[in-house]
Amino acid sequence: MDLTPKQIVHELNKYIVGQSEAKKAVAIALRNRYRRSMLSPELQDEITPKNIIMKGPTGVGKTEIARRLAKLVKAPFLKVEATKYTEVGYVGRDVESMVRDLAECAIRLVKEEKTAEVSYKATAVAERKIAKALAEAKKGERGETPQDVFEERLVTEIHAGKHDNAVIEVSVMDIPKPLELSPGSGAAIDLGSIFNGMGISKKKTRKVTVAEARNLFIAEEADKLIDQDALNSEAIRRAENDGIIFIDEIDKIAGKDSHGPDVSREGVQRDILPIVEGCTVMTKYGPVKTDYILFIAAGAFHVSKVEDLIPELQGRFPIQVTLNSLTKQDFTEILTQPQNALTTQYSAMLAVDNIDLQFTQDAIERIAEISEDINATSEDIGARRLHTVMEYLLEDISYDAGGNDYPIVHVEINAKYVDDHLATIVKNRDLKKYVL
């Protein structure tokens, strides 16, 4: 998708409030990928992504910006925590596992697309298989109708969903689960692919509903129609050229090492360095080059600073953006403007129990004001504060909801209601049980 930076920011604005500096930086980084793809192969090899470090408190949109960015262009996306990795020589996840995980994301993404392409053929074959099994189960109902005519009629009815709840016995592929070589390593042996490569395919008989059988057979037939080698090749290409890895909590591995048995934070940085610099990681789908993967690192940097990272790693993140703490205006917009805003979510959930929930403008402003105040005077947890405040505010309504068999009840949340119900937490900051 060849969106301009302004168009990318416009799309991000639908879901994320404020943080224009960060949005601008990621929009340019994404557009630069498109610009690079238009160049000659010789020049493409010379141009690497300008990786980004986002600084800012939790809950202000760092992860969401990266996630929405990847979703916008259907790029393979992986979020990891830097604190999950341990340096070479220690037991734990090695840093190369992030690349293997990205490859898995790319495989899933491409497989979904390829499955959609062959779904029409796969569905036709699946419905005919189910018709045979259903005809066997309904032998007594066939009467004098020829077998093929009876099955053809069943195919039409199955397609229309008339037999979705009927239970039939089907034979499906038994795919063994991959065995992880060591806990947390990210490396695994795929027994299913080994047996298939040897020409051994094991089937098992299961009793399932027609609706379940349809999904099982469609997946099975789609696998037969998809060229696995082409799928793997395309997935690796996408992981290498379009992949985005979001490394969260990068600030937790910055700073001077503590004494004792803790894993060296600088050691983890040095292990991450070659991945960000550009290397080749072996995956079960083939080698993946990390040279052109876009890395976005993020952290609160309350205690440590970006300058506390080793110089080599700092140099691989040339773009630094600061995300600001959310203000009352930001909270007001978060409550009302984004698609599926928080007030819309709560209204929709309570509508299930026949509660017509309406928020007045003064109530929204009061909720925003209280959220900003609590973040400023206690732990700053960004937009997550709204979840804690809203849960506390609507606790009584959610508990007393009669159910969808009761008449519709109209409830208006105004500023007075907010003050009455949030007076306790405004005084005592007693939100512990709601902190997410």
DASUL-V139673 format. One record per residue. N is the residue number from 1. SS is DSSP state (helix for helix, strand for strand, loop for the rest). PHI is phi in whole degrees, 0 to 359 (* if undefined). Layout:
n = (N N)
ss = (SS SS)
phi = (PHI PHI)
This chain:
n = (1 2 3 4 5 6 7 8 9 10 11 12 13 14 15 16 17 18 19 20 21 22 23 24 25 26 27 28 29 30 31 32 33 34 35 36 37 38 39 40 41 42 43 44 45 46 47 48 49 50 51 52 53 54 55 56 57 58 59 60 61 62 63 64 65 66 67 68 69 70 71 72 73 74 75 76 77 78 79 80 81 82 83 84 85 86 87 88 89 90 91 92 93 94 95 96 97 98 99 100 101 102 103 104 105 106 107 108 109 110 111 112 113 114 115 116 117 118 119 120 121 122 123 124 125 126 127 128 129 130 131 132 133 134 135 136 137 138 139 140 141 142 143 144 145 146 147 148 149 150 151 152 153 154 155 156 157 158 159 160 161 162 163 164 165 166 167 168 169 170 171 172 173 174 175 176 177 178 179 180 181 182 183 184 185 186 187 188 189 190 191 192 193 194 195 196 197 198 199 200 201 202 203 204 205 206 207 208 209 210 211 212 213 214 215 216 217 218 219 220 221 222 223 224 225 226 227 228 229 230 231 232 233 234 235 236 237 238 239 240 241 242 243 244 245 246 247 248 249 250 251 252 253 254 255 256 257 258 259 260 261 262 263 264 265 266 267 268 269 270 271 272 273 274 275 276 277 278 279 280 281 282 283 284 285 286 287 288 289 290 291 292 293 294 295 296 297 298 299 300 301 302 303 304 305 306 307 308 309 310 311 312 313 314 315 316 317 318 319 320 321 322 323 324 325 326 327 328 329 330 331 332 333 334 335 336 337 338 339 340 341 342 343 344 345 346 347 348 349 350 351 352 353 354 355 356 357 358 359 360 361 362 363 364 365 366 367 368 369 370 371 372 373 374 375 376 377 378 379 380 381 382 383 384 385 386 387 388 389 390 391 392 393 394 395 396 397 398 399 400 401 402 403 404 405 406 407 408 409 410 411 412 413 414 415 416 417 418 419 420 421 422 423 424 425 426 427 428 429 430 431 432 433 434 435 436)
ss = (loop loop loop loop helix helix helix helix helix helix helix helix loop loop loop loop loop loop loop helix helix helix helix helix helix helix helix helix helix helix helix helix helix helix helix helix helix loop loop loop helix helix helix helix helix helix loop loop loop loop loop strand strand strand strand loop loop loop loop loop loop helix helix helix helix helix helix helix helix helix helix helix loop loop loop loop strand strand strand strand strand helix helix helix strand loop loop loop loop loop loop loop strand loop loop loop helix helix helix helix helix helix helix helix helix helix helix helix helix helix helix helix helix helix helix helix helix helix helix helix helix helix helix helix helix helix helix helix helix helix helix helix helix helix helix helix helix loop helix helix helix helix loop loop loop loop helix helix helix helix helix helix helix helix helix helix helix helix helix loop loop loop loop loop loop loop strand strand strand strand strand strand strand loop loop loop loop loop strand strand loop loop loop loop loop loop loop strand strand loop helix helix helix helix helix helix helix loop loop loop loop loop strand strand strand strand strand strand strand helix helix helix helix helix helix helix helix helix helix helix helix helix helix helix helix loop loop helix helix helix helix helix helix helix helix helix helix helix helix helix helix helix loop strand strand strand strand strand loop helix helix helix helix loop loop loop loop loop loop loop loop loop loop loop helix helix helix helix helix helix helix helix helix helix helix helix helix loop loop strand strand strand strand loop loop strand strand strand strand loop loop loop loop strand strand strand strand strand strand loop loop loop loop loop loop helix helix helix loop loop helix helix helix helix helix loop loop loop strand strand strand strand loop loop loop loop loop helix helix helix helix helix helix helix helix helix loop loop loop loop loop helix helix helix helix helix helix helix helix helix helix loop loop loop strand strand strand strand strand loop helix helix helix helix helix helix helix helix helix helix helix helix helix helix helix helix helix loop loop loop loop loop loop helix helix helix helix helix helix helix helix helix helix loop helix helix helix helix helix helix loop loop loop loop loop loop loop loop strand strand strand strand strand loop helix helix helix helix helix helix helix helix helix helix helix helix helix helix loop loop loop helix helix helix loop loop)
phi = (* 266 282 282 306 295 293 297 298 301 292 294 297 291 239 234 269 69 54 297 296 293 298 297 296 289 294 294 300 290 296 298 295 295 300 297 295 271 270 292 306 297 284 303 298 274 259 249 296 267 294 236 248 255 251 163 295 295 79 259 116 299 294 296 299 295 295 294 299 295 296 301 248 54 266 301 229 222 253 228 255 301 289 281 263 234 289 305 105 256 280 156 284 274 296 295 296 294 286 296 293 295 299 298 298 295 300 299 297 292 297 299 294 295 296 298 293 256 298 297 294 297 294 299 293 299 292 290 297 295 300 297 294 288 296 295 287 249 307 294 272 289 62 272 292 302 306 294 292 297 295 298 293 295 302 298 290 296 298 278 83 288 247 306 267 290 261 229 256 232 252 235 294 260 259 296 286 298 262 282 294 210 306 80 285 85 267 214 258 270 295 300 290 295 295 295 295 273 80 259 234 260 242 226 265 225 261 221 284 300 299 292 299 301 295 297 290 298 298 293 290 298 300 289 278 275 282 297 295 294 297 299 296 293 296 295 300 291 299 289 259 244 297 234 248 258 261 271 58 296 292 286 252 268 95 283 290 275 278 113 279 298 291 300 292 294 297 295 301 291 284 288 310 297 295 286 294 123 210 245 248 279 236 289 259 129 289 239 274 262 303 246 286 273 256 240 257 213 187 287 53 284 267 269 236 302 294 280 290 297 307 299 287 303 296 273 235 291 255 240 232 251 261 273 298 282 260 302 298 298 299 300 291 298 288 232 272 299 299 56 300 300 296 294 298 294 299 292 294 285 296 300 261 61 251 269 264 234 252 278 298 293 292 298 294 291 299 296 296 294 298 297 296 294 297 285 257 227 291 275 248 61 293 296 299 299 296 295 294 294 297 294 298 260 302 296 297 296 287 277 304 284 120 281 271 268 297 293 248 267 235 252 262 244 298 297 300 298 297 296 271 251 302 295 287 296 282 257 55 274 240 306 285 258 295 269)
